[in-house]
Each structure stands twice: as C-alpha cells, then as structure tokens.
Amino acid sequence: MAGPRDYLQLMKPLQTALLMFTMFGALFAAGGGDVPLRTVAVLAAGGFLSIGGTTALNMYLETDIDALMPRTSRRPLPAGRVEPERVLVFSVVSYLSGLALIRLLNPWTVFAVLMGFFFDIILYTDLAKRRTSLNIVLGGVAGGMPAFGGWTAYAGRPTIAAALVALVVMAWIPMHIWFIATYYLDEYRRAGIPMLPVVKGERAAAFYIALSIVVQITAVLALYIVGAAGPATAATSIILGLVAIHRVWRFYQKPSRAMARRLFKVASPYLAAIFLVMAAEKVVGLV
C-alpha cells in the first residue's frame, strides 16, 4: 500500500530541491533583500507543486523504462507500490495546483511554469528521449525554467538576466545527465535510451560536457557584464568551471565509470554554489 513517502519519491525530492534552489537563487539575485515575503511564500508552494507534479508525470510516462533499469526499478511505480491511475491523478492535481498559485504572481512566471512542462513532458519525455542522443538539450530548457521563473517573479517581466540565469542551468544539464548516463551505460543501453555516451561514446560526451561548461562560464560572465551578477559570482564560476573542465579532460583521457560517478556527484554542488554566491552578493548589496 502506497504511503506519503512513495508519493514524495514520485516528485524526486533531491532534484526538485535543486531546481527550487536555482529558482530562489534567481529570485534573490534579482531582488536582493527587497523580495516581498508574499512572493517567497507563493513561489515556494507553487514551485514545489508544479515542479514536483511535472516530475511525477514524467515518472508515470517512463514506468516501462524504469522497470528495465536496476537503478530505477525500485521506484514506486515499477515496484508496484502505487497504482498508475493514482500517480496520473496525483501528478496532474499537483501541477495544476502549483500553476494556480503561480498565477498570483505575474504572467511571465506562469509562462515559465508552462514552458517547463511543455519542454519536459511533451518535447523531452514524449518526443525526444527515446529517439535522439540530443534529447537532453530539450530537457535542459525545462531545467532552466525555474531559474527564469524565479527572476521574473521579482522583475515582473522577461529580461536579458532572466534568460541568462536559465542558460546557466541549461548549460549545466549535460554534466549532470551524461555522467550519470556514463556510469550506468549498460542500463541505458539495455533500456534502449540513446543518450550521447551510449550512441557516441564516453569521450564524445566528455567533449560536449566541457563545451557546455564553457557556455555556462560565458553566461555567468554575461550576467556580470550586464550588472546582474557581481565579481564574486564571476570568479566562482571561472574557478569552479576551470576545475570542472580539468577533471573532464582527465576523464576524456582515461574514461572510467568510477570517475563518471564522481563527476556526477560534484555537478549539483557546483551549480548550487554559483546561485548561492549570486544571490548573496545581491542581498548584501555588492551588486
């Protein structure tokens, strides 16, 4: 019998927490200490429900894939702990509830929630994931929408900075996804998912990951140039980015599953550090 923990697992709490971290990092990077408490509360509830609901629907649509992979076969749906019909209702109700709350903010934050759903569920999960090795490019757009929505929640309109903070997350996605796909290469191959490391090999994936890190550094520097981020954010991005590129280069020279797992593990703290410093600089008045 399904319990609250099973439904929480459907929302992938760690992944949802990271996306919400980028959302609030962007919110406070935009508004600093002037962010209204009401905006924080609405964004917290609406963001959690809309992101979690989208993630639960993603898991509903990928039950067959999850059942084929030992890493994911113990999730609530493939393990049979939750009925598919209940998951479908739970995901839709969660998402629509979150969307209704976000409507209390402004149309552009609603747009971010809608685009996150469209790119994640329609373009990535339904159309691209099982068909192309570049599937995560579309998934990356969905990953950038919480940061975009966080910025517009304060600004009230789309800005260059809002697009750039979304790009920072989008450019991080390859490091996060392709290294975990490399570590579980055989499982992805068995499930028939054409992730880049499966189709082109580990070295090709490493090359494009390094390229995406360069894009991420460039996006942060652009935020600094337009005055949306301070010198500490720029320095953090450059230092962490160069360290990451060095480690990716070492992986490129001698690929191994163990190193792929280590690089996957550092990917989330790497992204969180950039958004934490960016928000902190604004809050303390350095930007």
Secondary structure, DSSP 8 states (H G I E B T S, - for coil): ---HHHHHHHT-HHHHHHHHHHHHHHHHHHHGGG--HHHHHHHHHHHHHHHHHHHHHHHHHTHHHHHH-TTTTTSTTTTTSS-HHHHHHHHHHHHHHHHHHHTTT-HHHHHHHHHHHIIIIIIIIIIITTT-TTHHHHHHHHHHHHHHHHHHHHHSS--HHHHHHHHHHHHHHHHHHHHHHHHTHHHHHHHT---HHHHT-HHHHHHHHHHHHHHHHHHHHHHHHTTSS-HHHHHHHHHHHHHHHHHHHHHHHS--HHHHHHHHHHHHHHHHHHHHHHHHHHHTT--
